[in-house]
Amino acid sequence: MATLPAFFRRSEAPGKRPLGPAAVPPAHHTVREGTEQHPYRLRALPLEDVFFYSKKVDNSRLEREPDPKSRGACWSAIGAACLAVALLTGVLVPSVASVLDGYKLESLRAEERRLLDERRALELEEARLLSPQRMEQLARQQNLVTPARNQVFHLDGKPDGAVAMVK
């Protein structure tokens, strides 16, 4: 990739100038006597003559040298982290369980209140349906009347021995 000064150098004078450090123009352009400077020409850029070259470095064949001090440090750090997590879990589990039990208890109390209200409503509906006034009204709608005395037959069981007794 070309640097910015190299780009300007190539675009301002096409062709015959050689590239590289020998082709670097002086930092100040002086106007010769008898010639006029172009009014739209820019002055020289600072550090125009500096080039940066990048070299590709191949480190694929290098191997990292093992560090003798770090043999068990990794596993001990993992063990310490696991122990810290276990202790934190042991401390927090009872409080979290009590909070969850409180939520469950409150939901059960709300359900109990709802069921008691439903039971009261059903008992009130049953009492309204079985009231004597309503029974009389239903009897009148279906043309039911109280039977006369001669229409009622009482069945009395007579002990004549026709019925078997269990001993």
C-alpha positions as CSV (number, residue, x, y, z in Angstrom):
1,M,0.0,0.0,0.0
2,A,1.4,3.4,-0.9
3,T,1.8,6.0,1.7
4,L,0.2,9.4,1.3
5,P,3.4,11.3,0.3
6,A,4.2,8.6,-2.3
7,F,0.7,9.0,-3.7
8,F,1.1,12.8,-4.1
9,R,4.5,12.4,-5.7
10,R,3.2,9.9,-8.3
11,S,0.2,12.0,-9.2
12,E,1.9,15.4,-9.5
13,A,4.6,14.5,-12.0
14,P,3.8,11.7,-14.3
15,G,6.5,9.6,-15.8
16,K,10.2,10.4,-15.8
17,R,11.1,10.8,-12.2
18,P,12.7,7.8,-10.4
19,L,11.0,6.5,-7.2
20,G,12.8,6.1,-3.9
21,P,14.9,8.3,-1.6
22,A,16.8,9.9,-4.5
23,A,13.6,11.2,-6.0
24,V,12.6,13.2,-2.9
25,P,12.2,16.9,-3.7
26,P,13.6,19.5,-1.2
27,A,11.3,20.6,1.6
28,H,11.0,24.2,0.3
29,H,10.4,25.1,-3.3
30,T,11.9,28.4,-4.2
31,V,10.6,30.5,-6.8
32,R,13.2,31.3,-9.4
33,E,13.5,34.8,-10.5
34,G,11.6,35.5,-13.7
35,T,9.2,32.6,-13.2
36,E,5.9,32.8,-11.4
37,Q,4.6,30.2,-9.0
38,H,1.3,28.5,-10.0
39,P,-1.4,30.1,-7.8
40,Y,-3.2,26.7,-7.0
41,R,-0.1,24.7,-6.3
42,L,0.1,23.4,-2.8
43,R,3.3,23.7,-0.7
44,A,5.2,20.6,0.3
45,L,3.7,18.4,3.0
46,P,5.6,17.8,6.2
47,L,7.5,14.5,6.4
48,E,6.9,14.0,2.7
49,D,10.2,12.2,2.3
50,V,9.6,9.6,5.1
51,F,8.6,6.1,3.9
52,F,7.4,3.2,6.1
53,Y,8.1,-0.3,4.9
54,S,6.4,-3.3,6.5
55,K,8.0,-6.7,6.5
56,K,5.9,-9.9,6.9
57,V,7.1,-11.8,9.9
58,D,6.4,-15.6,9.9
59,N,6.2,-17.0,13.5
60,S,4.5,-20.2,12.5
61,R,7.5,-22.4,13.4
62,L,8.0,-21.0,16.8
63,E,7.0,-22.9,19.9
64,R,6.2,-21.4,23.2
65,E,8.6,-22.4,26.0
66,P,6.8,-23.9,29.0
67,D,6.8,-21.9,32.2
68,P,7.9,-24.2,35.1
69,K,6.3,-21.9,37.7
70,S,2.8,-22.1,36.2
71,R,2.4,-25.9,36.3
72,G,-0.5,-26.2,38.9
73,A,-1.6,-22.6,39.0
74,C,-4.3,-23.0,36.5
75,W,-5.9,-26.0,38.2
76,S,-5.7,-24.4,41.6
77,A,-7.4,-21.3,40.3
78,I,-10.2,-23.4,38.9
79,G,-10.5,-25.3,42.1
80,A,-10.6,-22.1,44.1
81,A,-13.3,-20.7,41.8
82,C,-15.4,-23.9,42.2
83,L,-15.1,-23.8,46.0
84,A,-16.2,-20.1,46.0
85,V,-19.2,-20.9,43.9
86,A,-20.1,-23.8,46.1
87,L,-19.9,-21.7,49.3
88,L,-21.9,-18.9,47.7
89,T,-24.5,-21.3,46.6
90,G,-24.7,-22.9,50.1
91,V,-25.2,-19.5,51.6
92,L,-27.8,-18.2,49.2
93,V,-29.9,-21.4,48.7
94,P,-31.8,-21.2,52.1
95,S,-32.8,-17.5,51.6
96,V,-33.9,-18.1,48.0
97,A,-35.9,-21.1,49.1
98,S,-37.7,-19.2,51.9
99,V,-38.6,-16.4,49.4
100,L,-40.0,-18.9,46.9
101,D,-41.9,-20.7,49.8
102,G,-43.4,-17.3,50.8
103,Y,-44.6,-16.7,47.2
104,K,-46.1,-20.2,47.1
105,L,-47.8,-19.7,50.5
106,E,-49.3,-16.4,49.4
107,S,-50.6,-17.9,46.2
108,L,-52.2,-20.8,48.2
109,R,-53.9,-18.2,50.6
110,A,-55.3,-16.3,47.6
111,E,-56.6,-19.6,46.2
112,E,-58.2,-20.4,49.5
113,R,-59.9,-17.0,49.6
114,R,-61.2,-17.5,46.1
115,L,-62.5,-21.0,46.9
116,L,-64.3,-19.8,50.1
117,D,-66.0,-16.9,48.1
118,E,-67.1,-19.5,45.5
119,R,-68.4,-21.8,48.2
120,R,-70.4,-19.0,49.8
121,A,-71.9,-18.0,46.4
122,L,-72.9,-21.7,45.8
123,E,-74.5,-22.0,49.2
124,L,-76.4,-18.8,48.6
125,E,-77.6,-20.1,45.2
126,E,-78.6,-23.4,46.7
127,A,-80.6,-21.7,49.5
128,R,-82.3,-19.5,46.9
129,L,-83.2,-22.5,44.8
130,L,-84.5,-24.6,47.7
131,S,-86.6,-21.9,49.4
132,P,-90.2,-22.8,50.1
133,Q,-91.5,-19.8,48.2
134,R,-89.7,-20.9,45.0
135,M,-91.0,-24.5,45.5
136,E,-94.6,-23.2,45.7
137,Q,-94.0,-21.1,42.6
138,L,-92.6,-24.2,40.7
139,A,-95.6,-26.3,41.9
140,R,-98.1,-23.7,40.6
141,Q,-96.3,-23.5,37.2
142,Q,-96.5,-27.3,36.8
143,N,-100.1,-27.5,38.1
144,L,-99.2,-29.5,41.1
145,V,-101.7,-29.3,44.0
146,T,-101.8,-30.8,47.5
147,P,-103.6,-34.2,47.4
148,A,-106.9,-34.5,49.2
149,R,-107.3,-36.7,52.3
150,N,-108.9,-39.6,50.4
151,Q,-106.0,-39.7,47.9
152,V,-103.4,-40.4,50.5
153,F,-102.6,-44.1,51.3
154,H,-100.3,-44.9,54.1
155,L,-98.4,-48.1,53.7
156,D,-98.0,-49.8,57.1
157,G,-95.9,-52.9,57.3
158,K,-97.9,-55.8,58.9
159,P,-95.9,-58.4,60.9
160,D,-97.5,-61.5,59.5
161,G,-94.1,-63.2,58.9
162,A,-94.1,-62.8,55.1
163,V,-90.9,-60.8,55.3
164,A,-87.8,-62.7,56.1
165,M,-85.7,-61.4,59.0
166,V,-82.0,-61.4,59.1
167,K,-80.4,-62.9,62.2
